[in-house]
Amino acid sequence: MTDLYIKYIAERLQLAAWQVENCVDLLEEGATIPFISRYRKERTGGIDETYVAQIKHYHLYLTDLDKRKQAIVKSIEQQGKMTDQLAAEIEAAVDSRVLEDIYLPYKPKRRTRASVAKEKGLEPLAVKLYEVKADDIYAAAAPFVSDAVPTKDEALAGASDIIAEWVSEDTAVRQELRDLYCKWGTIVSRVARGKEDDEKAEKYSTYSNFSQRVDKIPPHRLLAILRGAAEEVLSIKIDVNEDYAYERIDRCVLKGKRKPSSQLRHFLADAVSDAYKRLLHPSIENEVFAIAKEKADIESIKVFGENLRQLLLAPPVGQKRTLAIDPGFRTGCKVVCLDAEGKLLHNDTIYPHPPMNEKTMAMKKISQMVESYKIEVIAIGNGTAGRETEYFIKKIALPEGVRVYSVSEDGASVYSASDVAREEFPDYDVTVRGAVSIGRRLMDPLAELVKIDPKSIGVGQYQHDVNQTLLKETLDNTVESCVNSVGVNLNTASKHLLSYVSGIGPALAQNIVDYRSENGAFMSRQDLLKVKRLGDKVFEQCAGFLRIAGAANPLDNSAVHPERYGLVEQIASDMGVEVSQLISNEQLCAKIDINRYVSDVVGLLTLNDIVRELSKPGRDPRKIIKVFEFSEEIKSIEDLRVGMELPAIVTNITDFGAFVDIGIKQNGLIHVSKMSNRRISSPSEVLKIHQHIHVKVEGVDLNRQRISLSLVIEGK
C-alpha cells in the first residue's frame, strides 16, 4: 500500500503511520483482526480490534479505489487525452467521488446537447466565450453560421450547451456544490401525488410534510424517508438557496479570468443557470442523498453491531440440565429436555392455556420431566403466551434450586426452519427445534446465536435498508470478535461456532468436527496440525483462541499462544516451579518481574497479557446471569397507568431510544430524552441490551398500541 494511502488512513483514524503500515502488512500476510489485536500488539502499538477492523475496511476500500484508478487511466489513455497533470490528480485522489469528478469529462457518455453542438463545429466558439476572449458575443458567433447552424442565435445556443456541460463537469464546481448541499441543504419530504389516500401513507404520516437540514437529520429519520420514497409513498428533494449556489459556481467559472462584458456576463449566467438546473442540481442532489445515507448507514450499522455484541455476550447459565419451553396457546407449549451439553433427551407438548386448559396434566408432565431428567434450570420463550407460561410454571412445586428464566425468542423461528436446524434435527419438526434453541440460548447464547443470520436476531433498525455489504462486514467482525474474546472449547464446539474462530472458516470447521468424529477428542493444540488442510499459518491464527479442558499442558486451556509456551516455561523455571503450579496462582503471578523478559519480539504489552492470563486462565468475559422478575400486576397494556414504575429488560437500542420488555405483548419505548438528567448523544451511553432496569410509564396509546416510558434514575 502506498505512503499516500497509509497517511490517509492514519489521519482518518488519528493513528501513527507506522501503526497503520504494520497493521496493513499483517492483514496482507493473512492475519485476522482478533489475532492482530491480541497477539501482535508490539507491531501495532496495542491498537484494539475496532481500529484494526477500520484499517481493514479502509485497506479494502483503497484497494478497490486503486483498481478503479487503473481502469480510468486506461480509458483516458485510449482516448489520447492523458497528461502529466491529469495523471497526478488521479494518483492523488483518495476519495471515490473526487476520482469520479476528475474522470467525468472523459467518461464515455450517450449523445448530449453538448456533443451535438460539438459535431456542428461550435466548440471553438464555446472556448472563446468561456475563456472570456470576446466582448461582443454575436460578433464572435458570426463565423460559425453555416448550413448546419443557420443563425448566430443557434450558434450561441450550441456554445451555451457546451459550456453548460463543462460547468457541470468542473471538479471545483461539483465540490463547491457538494459542500453547500451537505452543510446547508434541507431534505424535504411530502406525500407523493396521488398517494394521499394510499394505506401506506398513514405509516409515513410523520414525514408527509417534513423538512430538516441534511447535516442535522438523524439516521432513523433519513432511512424512514428513503424507504417511503422507495415505496413511492413519499416525494423527496433537497432544497438549497439558489443564490448561494450560483455564487459558488460563478466563483469557480470566473476564477483567474478578466471581467466579462455585460453582454457576455448575461450569456454566461444563462449557461450557468442551465448547467445548474438541468445537470448539476439533479446530479449533486442524488450524490448528497447518497452521502447522507452512507452516514446514516454507518451510524445505524454501528448501533446494530454494538447491540449484537451485547446480545452475543449475554451471560450464560452454563452447562446445566435444561428444560426449555416454546410457549403457545392453541397449539400448546412444546417442551424439551436437554442434557448439560445441550443434547436433546426428550420432547413433549403440554396444553395449560385456553382453549385446552389442561393445567393438571401439564403440571404432572412438567414435574415428571424435571425429576426424570434431573433438571437444573427452566428456559421459557418470551413470545406469545410466554408470560402466562412463566406464571404457570412458577405455580408448580419445583425442587429446590431449580431456577426459571425468560429467554428471548428473536430469531428462533428463523433457526428452526433453517438448513442448520434440519441438519441437527432431521427427525423433528420446527416447534421442537425452536424449543431446543431457546434452551441452548440460556445455556450459552453465543454458541447458539452464531447459527442465525445476525440480521434476524432483531436488535437493529432498518437493517434491510442499509448498505448490505457494510452491514455484513460489520456483523461478521462483531461475531468473530465475540467468539474469539470468549474462546472456544475445541472438543465440544459446533462447526458453526468453530467457523468464527480466527483463521478457520466453514470448511476447516467441518474438517475439525470430522477429525473429532474419527479420532476422538483433541489431546493438545498441536493435534490441530493433524486436521486436513490446517497448516502452520492457520494454526498460528487460531490456536490461541481454542481451549482444551483437561489437556496435559495446562496452557492448552488458556489464551496463551503456543508460540509463547517456551517463554512461560522459562518464567516458571526462573521462579522454581512447574507451569502447572504457576498457572491460576495469582499470588505467584504477581511476583513475576516482566521487565526481565522483554525482547525484540516480546514487549510489555504481550507480557502483561500473558501474566493476566496465567493468573486467571480461560477467564470468561461474560457476566453472571441473573433471574428477572416482571411485575405480577401487569398482564396487558390495558393494565398500565401513567406514573407506574415497573421492572423491565432492554430488548433493542436505536439511535433515538431503547425498546424494553415490561412483561406484556407490547414493548415500550424510552426516548433518548427520557434516559438521563444530562444530555446524551446516544442511548448506548446509558443502556445495554438485556440490562435489567426500572421504568416509569409516561403515556399509553391504546389505539396505536404504543407505550412511552422514562428511565427511573437511581438517586433521582
C-alpha positions in Angstrom: 0.0 0.0 0.0 1.3 3.4 -1.0 2.5 6.1 1.5 -0.4 8.3 0.4 -2.9 5.7 1.5 -1.1 4.9 4.7 -1.1 8.6 5.6 -4.8 8.9 4.6 -5.8 6.1 6.9 -3.6 7.3 9.8 -5.1 10.8 9.6 -8.7 9.5 9.4 -8.1 7.3 12.5 -5.7 9.6 14.3 -3.0 6.9 14.5 0.7 7.0 13.7 1.6 6.0 10.2 3.8 3.1 11.4 0.9 1.6 13.3 -1.2 1.6 10.2 1.6 0.4 8.0 2.4 -2.6 10.2 -1.3 -3.5 10.6 -1.8 -3.4 6.8 1.3 -5.6 6.4 -0.2 -8.1 8.9 -3.5 -8.1 7.1 -1.8 -8.7 3.8 0.1 -11.6 5.3 -3.3 -13.2 6.1 -3.6 -12.3 9.8 -7.1 -11.8 11.2 -8.5 -9.0 13.3 -8.6 -10.9 16.6 -5.1 -12.3 16.1 -3.6 -8.9 15.3 -5.3 -7.2 18.2 -4.5 -10.0 20.7 -1.1 -11.4 19.7 0.7 -8.7 17.7 0.4 -5.7 20.0 4.1 -4.7 19.7 3.8 -4.4 15.9 0.7 -2.2 16.1 1.3 -0.2 19.3 -1.5 -2.1 21.0 -4.4 -0.7 18.9 -7.6 -2.6 19.7 -9.7 -4.6 17.3 -12.0 -1.7 16.5 -9.1 0.2 14.9 -7.8 -3.0 13.2 -11.3 -3.5 11.7 -11.4 0.1 10.5 -7.9 -0.2 9.0 -9.0 -3.4 7.2 -12.1 -1.6 5.9 -10.0 1.3 4.5 -7.5 -1.1 3.1 -10.2 -2.9 1.1 -11.8 0.4 0.0 -8.4 1.8 -1.2 -7.6 -1.4 -2.9 -10.8 -1.2 -4.9 -10.1 2.5 -5.5 -6.7 1.6 -7.0 -8.4 -0.8 -9.4 -10.8 1.9 -10.4 -7.9 4.3 -11.0 -6.2 1.8 -13.3 -9.4 1.4 -15.3 -9.8 5.2 -15.6 -6.2 5.8 -16.6 -6.6 3.1 -19.3 -9.8 4.7 -20.6 -8.2 8.2 -20.8 -5.0 6.9 -22.4 -7.1 5.1 -25.1 -8.7 8.5 -25.9 -5.2 10.0 -26.2 -6.1 12.7 -23.6 -3.8 11.8 -20.7 -1.5 14.5 -19.4 1.1 14.5 -16.6 -1.2 16.9 -14.6 -4.2 14.7 -15.1 -2.2 11.6 -14.1 -1.0 13.3 -10.9 -4.6 14.3 -10.0 -5.8 10.7 -10.4 -2.9 9.4 -8.4 -3.5 11.8 -5.6 -7.3 11.0 -5.3 -8.3 9.2 -2.1 -12.0 9.9 -2.3 -14.0 7.9 -4.9 -16.3 10.9 -5.6 -13.3 13.2 -6.3 -11.9 10.5 -8.6 -15.2 10.2 -10.5 -15.3 14.1 -10.8 -11.8 14.0 -12.4 -13.0 11.3 -14.8 -16.3 12.8 -15.6 -15.2 15.0 -18.6 -13.6 11.9 -20.2 -16.2 9.4 -19.3 -17.9 7.9 -22.4 -21.5 9.1 -22.4 -24.6 9.0 -24.6 -25.2 11.7 -27.2 -25.9 15.0 -25.4 -26.9 18.5 -26.4 -23.2 19.5 -26.0 -21.9 16.6 -28.2 -24.4 17.6 -30.9 -23.1 21.2 -30.7 -19.5 19.9 -31.0 -20.4 17.9 -34.0 -21.6 21.2 -35.6 -18.2 22.7 -35.0 -19.2 25.0 -32.2 -16.6 24.0 -29.6 -14.1 26.8 -30.6 -16.8 29.4 -30.1 -17.6 27.9 -26.7 -13.9 28.1 -25.8 -13.7 31.7 -26.8 -16.7 32.7 -24.8 -15.9 30.6 -21.8 -12.4 31.9 -21.6 -13.8 35.5 -21.8 -11.8 36.2 -25.0 -14.7 38.1 -26.7 -16.9 41.0 -25.6 -19.4 41.0 -28.4 -20.9 37.5 -28.4 -22.8 38.0 -31.7 -19.6 39.1 -33.5 -17.9 36.0 -32.1 -20.7 33.8 -33.3 -20.8 35.2 -36.9 -18.0 33.0 -38.3 -19.8 29.9 -37.1 -23.0 30.4 -39.1 -23.4 27.6 -41.6 -25.9 25.2 -43.2 -25.8 23.2 -40.0 -26.1 26.4 -37.9 -28.3 28.8 -39.8 -28.2 31.7 -37.3 -25.9 33.4 -34.8 -28.5 32.7 -32.1 -28.4 29.0 -32.9 -24.6 29.1 -32.7 -24.7 30.8 -29.3 -27.3 28.3 -28.1 -25.0 25.4 -29.1 -22.0 27.1 -27.4 -24.1 27.6 -24.3 -24.9 23.8 -24.3 -21.2 23.0 -24.5 -20.3 25.5 -21.7 -23.2 24.1 -19.5 -21.7 20.7 -19.8 -18.2 22.0 -19.0 -19.5 23.7 -15.9 -21.4 20.6 -14.8 -18.2 18.5 -15.2 -15.9 21.0 -13.4 -14.3 19.3 -10.4 -14.2 22.5 -8.3 -17.8 23.4 -9.1 -19.0 20.0 -8.1 -17.1 20.0 -4.9 -18.3 23.5 -4.0 -22.0 22.5 -4.6 -21.5 19.2 -2.8 -20.2 21.1 0.2 -23.1 23.6 0.0 -25.7 20.9 -0.2 -24.2 18.8 2.7 -23.8 21.8 5.0 -26.8 23.9 4.2 -29.2 21.8 2.1 -32.6 20.9 3.5 -34.2 17.5 3.0 -37.9 17.9 2.2 -40.5 15.1 2.0 -44.1 15.2 1.0 -46.8 12.7 0.3 -46.4 11.7 -3.4 -49.0 13.0 -5.8 -51.9 10.5 -5.9 -50.8 8.7 -2.8 -52.8 10.8 -0.3 -55.3 8.0 0.3 -52.9 5.1 0.0 -53.0 2.8 3.0 -49.2 3.1 3.3 -49.5 6.9 3.7 -50.5 6.6 7.3 -47.3 4.7 8.0 -45.3 7.7 6.9 -47.6 10.4 8.3 -44.7 11.8 10.3 -42.9 12.6 7.1 -45.9 13.7 5.0 -44.9 17.4 5.4 -41.4 17.3 6.7 -38.1 19.2 6.3 -34.8 19.1 8.1 -31.2 20.1 7.3 -29.0 17.4 5.7 -26.4 17.7 8.4 -28.9 17.6 11.2 -31.3 14.8 10.3 -31.0 11.7 12.5 -30.2 8.4 10.7 -33.5 6.7 11.6 -35.5 9.6 10.0 -33.5 9.7 6.9 -33.7 5.9 6.4 -37.5 6.1 7.0 -37.9 8.9 4.4 -35.8 7.0 1.9 -37.9 3.9 2.5 -41.0 5.9 1.9 -39.6 7.2 -1.3 -38.6 3.7 -2.5 -42.2 2.6 -1.8 -43.3 5.6 -3.9 -45.4 6.9 -1.0 -43.2 10.0 -0.4 -41.7 12.5 -2.7 -38.3 13.8 -1.6 -35.9 16.5 -2.6 -33.1 18.7 -1.3 -33.7 22.4 -1.2 -30.8 24.9 -1.2 -30.5 28.7 -1.6 -30.0 29.0 -5.3 -28.3 32.4 -5.0 -25.6 30.8 -2.9 -25.3 28.0 -5.4 -24.9 30.4 -8.4 -22.4 32.5 -6.3 -20.2 29.4 -5.8 -20.4 28.4 -9.4 -19.6 31.9 -10.7 -16.6 32.0 -8.4 -15.2 28.8 -10.0 -16.1 29.7 -13.6 -14.7 33.2 -13.5 -11.6 32.5 -11.4 -8.4 33.9 -13.0 -10.3 35.4 -15.9 -10.8 39.0 -16.9 -14.1 40.7 -16.1 -16.6 39.9 -18.9 -18.6 42.5 -20.7 -22.2 42.9 -19.6 -23.4 41.1 -22.7 -21.1 38.1 -22.2 -21.8 38.2 -18.5 -25.5 37.6 -19.2 -24.7 34.9 -21.7 -22.5 33.0 -19.2 -25.1 33.5 -16.5 -27.7 31.8 -18.7 -25.3 28.9 -19.4 -24.6 28.5 -15.7 -28.3 28.6 -14.9 -28.9 25.8 -17.5 -25.9 23.8 -16.1 -27.2 24.1 -12.6 -30.9 23.3 -13.2 -30.6 20.7 -15.9 -27.3 19.0 -15.0 -25.8 19.9 -11.7 -28.7 20.0 -9.3 -30.1 16.6 -10.2 -26.6 15.0 -10.0 -25.5 16.7 -6.8 -28.9 16.1 -5.2 -28.5 12.4 -5.8 -24.9 12.4 -4.6 -25.8 14.2 -1.4 -28.7 11.8 -0.7 -26.1 9.0 -1.2 -23.6 10.8 1.1 -26.3 11.3 3.8 -27.5 7.7 3.5 -23.9 6.5 3.8 -23.5 8.4 7.1 -26.9 7.1 8.3 -25.9 3.5 7.3 -22.7 3.8 9.2 -24.3 5.0 12.3 -27.2 2.5 12.1 -24.8 -0.4 11.5 -22.6 0.8 14.4 -25.7 0.6 16.7 -26.6 -2.8 15.2 -23.1 -4.1 15.8 -23.0 -2.9 19.4 -26.4 -4.4 20.1 -25.4 -7.6 18.6 -22.2 -7.7 20.6 -24.2 -7.2 23.8 -26.6 -9.9 22.8 -23.9 -12.4 21.9 -22.0 -11.7 25.1 -25.1 -12.1 27.3 -24.4 -14.1 30.5 -24.7 -17.9 30.0 -26.2 -20.1 32.6 -23.6 -22.7 31.7 -23.6 -26.5 31.3 -26.8 -27.3 33.2 -29.5 -29.8 32.5 -32.3 -27.7 31.0 -36.0 -27.9 30.4 -37.0 -25.5 27.6 -40.5 -24.4 26.6 -41.6 -22.8 23.4 -45.0 -21.3 24.6 -48.2 -21.3 22.7 -52.0 -21.1 23.3 -54.0 -23.1 20.8 -51.1 -25.3 19.6 -49.8 -25.9 23.1 -46.4 -25.4 24.7 -43.6 -27.5 23.2 -41.3 -28.8 25.9 -37.8 -30.3 25.5 -35.3 -31.7 28.0 -31.6 -31.2 27.3 -28.5 -32.6 29.0 -25.7 -30.4 30.2 -24.1 -30.3 26.7 -27.4 -29.3 25.0 -28.2 -32.8 23.6 -32.0 -33.4 23.1 -33.1 -36.1 25.5 -36.9 -35.8 25.4 -39.8 -33.7 23.9 -43.5 -33.4 24.7 -46.3 -30.9 24.4 -48.5 -29.5 27.2 -51.7 -27.5 27.0 -52.0 -25.4 30.2 -53.7 -22.4 28.4 -57.0 -21.8 26.7 -58.7 -23.3 24.7 -57.5 -26.7 26.1 -56.8 -25.7 29.8 -55.2 -29.0 30.7 -53.4 -27.5 33.7 -53.4 -30.6 35.9 -52.0 -32.8 33.2 -49.4 -30.2 32.2 -48.2 -29.8 35.8 -47.9 -33.6 36.1 -45.8 -33.8 33.0 -43.5 -30.9 33.9 -42.9 -32.4 37.4 -42.2 -35.9 35.9 -39.7 -34.4 33.4 -37.9 -32.3 36.0 -37.5 -35.3 38.2 -36.6 -37.8 35.5 -34.0 -35.7 33.8 -32.7 -34.0 36.9 -33.5 -30.6 35.5 -31.5 -27.7 37.0 -32.9 -24.7 35.0 -36.0 -23.9 33.0 -36.0 -21.7 30.0 -39.2 -20.1 28.7 -39.5 -18.3 25.4 -40.7 -14.7 25.8 -43.0 -14.7 22.8 -46.8 -15.5 22.5 -48.0 -17.0 25.8 -44.6 -16.6 27.3 -45.7 -14.6 30.4 -48.7 -16.9 31.0 -46.4 -19.9 30.8 -43.9 -18.4 33.2 -46.7 -17.8 35.8 -48.0 -21.4 35.3 -44.5 -22.9 35.8 -43.9 -20.9 38.9 -47.0 -22.4 40.5 -45.6 -25.9 40.2 -43.7 -27.2 43.3 -40.3 -27.4 41.7 -37.3 -29.0 43.5 -35.2 -26.5 45.5 -32.6 -24.8 43.4 -34.4 -25.1 40.0 -34.4 -21.6 38.5 -36.8 -20.2 35.9 -35.6 -17.8 33.2 -37.3 -15.9 30.4 -35.4 -16.2 27.2 -35.6 -14.0 24.0 -37.2 -15.8 21.1 -35.9 -13.4 18.5 -34.6 -15.4 15.5 -35.6 -18.8 17.0 -38.2 -19.3 14.2 -35.5 -18.5 11.6 -33.2 -21.1 13.1 -35.9 -23.8 13.4 -36.7 -23.5 9.7 -33.0 -23.3 8.6 -30.8 -25.8 6.9 -28.6 -25.8 10.1 -31.6 -26.9 12.2 -32.7 -29.5 9.7 -29.1 -30.9 9.7 -29.0 -31.0 13.5 -32.6 -32.4 14.0 -33.7 -34.1 10.8 -36.4 -36.1 12.6 -38.1 -33.3 14.4 -40.4 -30.5 13.4 -39.8 -26.8 13.7 -41.5 -26.5 17.1 -39.1 -29.0 18.7 -36.1 -27.2 17.1 -37.3 -23.9 18.3 -37.7 -25.1 21.9 -34.2 -26.6 21.7 -32.8 -23.3 20.5 -34.5 -21.5 23.4 -32.9 -23.9 25.9 -29.5 -23.7 24.4 -29.6 -19.9 24.3 -30.0 -19.9 28.0 -27.0 -22.3 28.4 -24.7 -20.5 26.0 -26.2 -17.6 24.0 -23.1 -17.1 21.9 -22.8 -20.7 20.8 -26.5 -20.8 19.8 -26.9 -17.4 18.2 -23.9 -17.9 15.8 -26.2 -20.3 13.9 -28.6 -17.5 13.0 -28.1 -14.7 10.4 -27.4 -11.7 12.7 -30.0 -9.6 10.7 -32.7 -11.9 12.0 -31.9 -11.5 15.7 -34.0 -8.3 16.0 -31.6 -5.9 17.6 -31.1 -3.3 14.8 -33.0 -0.6 12.9 -33.7 -0.5 9.2 -31.3 -3.4 8.7 -32.8 -4.2 5.3 -32.4 -0.6 4.1 -28.7 0.0 4.9 -25.7 -0.9 2.8 -25.8 -4.7 2.9 -22.1 -5.2 2.2 -21.0 -2.9 5.0 -23.7 -4.5 7.3 -22.3 -8.0 6.6 -18.7 -6.9 7.2 -19.6 -5.2 10.5 -21.7 -8.1 11.8 -19.2 -10.7 10.7 -16.5 -8.8 12.5 -18.7 -8.5 15.6 -19.5 -12.2 15.7 -15.8 -13.1 15.1 -14.8 -10.7 17.9 -17.2 -12.1 20.4 -16.4 -15.7 19.7 -12.6 -15.1 20.0 -12.9 -12.9 23.1 -14.7 -15.7 24.9 -12.6 -18.6 23.5 -13.9 -21.9 22.1 -13.8 -25.4 23.6 -12.1 -27.4 20.8 -13.7 -30.7 21.8 -17.3 -29.6 22.2 -17.9 -26.6 19.9 -20.2 -27.0 16.9 -18.9 -26.4 13.4 -20.9 -23.1 13.3 -19.1 -21.8 16.4 -15.7 -23.1 15.2 -16.2 -21.4 11.8 -15.9 -17.9 13.5 -12.6 -18.8 15.2 -9.7 -16.7 13.9 -8.4 -18.2 10.6 -10.7 -21.2 10.4 -13.9 -20.6 8.4 -16.6 -23.1 7.5 -14.6 -25.7 5.5 -11.9 -26.1 8.2 -14.5 -26.1 10.9 -16.1 -29.1 9.2 -12.7 -30.8 9.0 -12.1 -30.3 12.7 -15.5 -31.8 13.5 -14.7 -34.7 11.2 -11.4 -35.3 12.9 -13.1 -35.4 16.3 -15.6 -38.0 15.0 -12.9 -40.2 13.5 -10.1 -39.8 16.1 -11.8 -38.8 19.3 -11.1 -35.7 21.4 -8.1 -33.4 20.8 -5.5 -34.1 23.4 -3.4 -31.0 22.7 -3.4 -27.9 20.5 -0.6 -29.5 18.4 -3.1 -32.1 17.3 -4.8 -29.4 15.2 -1.9 -29.8 12.7 -3.2 -33.3 12.0 -6.5 -31.8 10.7 -6.9 -32.0 7.0 -5.8 -28.7 5.3 -5.0 -27.0 8.6 -1.4 -25.8 8.1 1.1 -23.7 10.1 -0.5 -20.3 9.1 -4.0 -21.3 10.2 -2.6 -22.9 13.4 -0.8 -19.6 14.2 -4.1 -17.7 13.7 -6.5 -20.0 15.6 -4.6 -21.9 18.3 -4.7 -19.2 21.0 -8.5 -18.9 20.8 -9.1 -22.7 21.2 -9.3 -24.3 24.6 -8.7 -28.0 25.6 -10.1 -28.7 29.0 -8.0 -31.3 30.9 -5.1 -31.1 28.5 -1.7 -32.4 29.7 -0.3 -29.0 29.2 -2.5 -26.6 31.2 -1.6 -23.7 28.8 -3.7 -25.5 26.2 -6.7 -24.4 28.2 -5.7 -20.7 28.3 -5.4 -17.8 25.9 -1.5 -18.0 26.0 -0.5 -18.6 22.4 1.6 -21.8 21.7 4.4 -19.5 20.3 4.9 -18.2 23.9 4.8 -21.6 25.7 8.6 -21.5 25.8 8.6 -18.1 27.4 6.1 -19.2 30.1 8.2 -22.3 30.8 11.2 -20.1 31.2 9.3 -17.8 33.7 8.2 -20.8 35.7 11.7 -22.3 35.7 13.1 -19.0 36.9 10.6 -19.0 39.8 11.5 -22.6 40.7 8.0 -24.0 39.9 6.3 -26.1 37.2 4.0 -24.4 34.8 1.1 -26.2 36.4 2.0 -24.7 39.7 2.3 -21.2 38.3 -1.0 -21.1 36.3 -4.0 -20.0 38.4 -1.7 -18.9 41.2 -2.5 -15.2 41.5 0.0 -14.5 44.3 2.8 -16.2 42.5 2.0 -14.5 39.2 2.0 -11.1 41.0 5.7 -11.7 41.8 6.8 -12.1 38.1 9.3 -9.4 37.1 8.1 -9.0 33.5 10.7 -6.4 32.6 13.5 -9.1 32.6 11.6 -10.9 29.7 11.3 -8.0 27.3 12.9 -8.8 24.0 12.9 -7.7 20.4 9.8 -9.7 19.7 8.0 -9.7 23.1 7.3 -6.4 24.7 5.5 -5.3 27.9 2.1 -5.3 26.2 2.3 -9.0 25.4 3.9 -9.9 28.7 1.2 -8.1 30.7 -1.4 -10.1 28.7 0.4 -13.4 29.5 0.7 -12.7 33.2 -3.0 -11.7 33.4 -3.9 -14.9 31.6 -1.7 -17.1 33.9 -3.5 -15.5 36.9 -6.9 -16.4 35.6 -6.6 -18.8 32.6 -9.5 -19.1 30.2 -11.5 -16.4 32.0 -14.9 -15.7 30.5 -15.5 -12.0 29.9 -19.3 -12.5 30.2 -21.1 -11.6 33.4 -23.1 -14.0 35.7 -26.7 -14.4 34.7 -29.5 -13.2 36.9 -33.1 -14.2 37.3 -35.5 -11.4 36.4 -39.0 -10.9 37.8 -41.7 -8.9 35.9 -44.4 -7.1 37.8 -47.2 -9.6 38.5 -49.9 -7.0 38.5 -49.4 -6.1 34.8 -50.9 -8.7 32.4 -51.7 -6.5 29.4 -51.4 -3.0 28.0 -54.8 -2.2 29.5 -53.4 -2.6 33.0 -50.9 0.2 32.5 -51.4 3.6 34.2 -49.4 6.8 33.8 -46.9 7.1 36.7 -46.5 3.4 37.3 -42.9 2.2 37.9 -42.1 -1.2 36.6 -39.1 -3.6 36.2 -38.1 -4.0 32.6 -35.5 -5.6 30.3 -33.8 -3.7 27.5 -34.5 -5.6 24.2 -33.3 -3.2 21.5 -31.4 0.0 21.2 -31.7 2.5 18.4 -30.2 6.0 17.9 -33.4 7.6 19.1 -34.2 5.4 22.1 -34.5 1.9 23.6 -37.2 -0.6 23.5 -37.9 -2.6 26.6 -39.9 -5.6 27.7 -42.2 -4.9 30.7 -43.7 -8.4 30.6 -46.6 -7.9 28.2 -47.0 -8.4 24.4 -46.1 -4.8 23.5 -42.6 -3.4 24.1 -42.3 0.1 25.5 -40.1 2.9 24.2 -37.8 5.0 26.3 -36.9 8.0 24.1 -33.3 9.2 24.4 -34.5 12.4 26.1 -36.0 10.3 28.9 -32.9 8.4 29.9 -30.7 10.8 31.8 -30.6 14.1 33.8 -27.8 15.2 31.4 -27.8 15.5 27.6 -26.6 12.3 25.9 -25.9 11.7 22.3 -26.7 8.0 22.2 -28.8 5.7 24.3 -25.9 3.3 24.4 -24.2 5.7 26.8 -26.7 4.7 29.4 -28.3 1.3 28.5 -27.2 -2.1 27.2 -29.1 -5.0 25.6 -30.6 -7.3 28.3 -29.9 -4.8 31.0 -32.3 -5.0 34.0 -33.8 -1.6 34.7 -36.8 0.2 36.2 -39.1 2.4 34.1 -41.9 4.9 34.6 -45.0 4.9 32.4 -45.2 8.3 30.7 -48.0 7.5 28.2 -50.2 4.7 26.9 -51.8 4.9 23.4 -54.3 2.0 23.3 -55.4 2.8 19.7 -51.8 2.5 18.3 -50.7 0.0 21.0 -47.8 2.2 22.0 -46.2 2.7 25.4 -44.0 5.7 26.3 -41.6 5.2 29.2 -38.9 7.0 31.0 -35.9 5.5 32.8 -36.0 5.6 36.6 -32.7 7.0 37.5 -31.2 5.8 40.8 -30.9 8.5 43.4 -33.1 10.9 41.5 
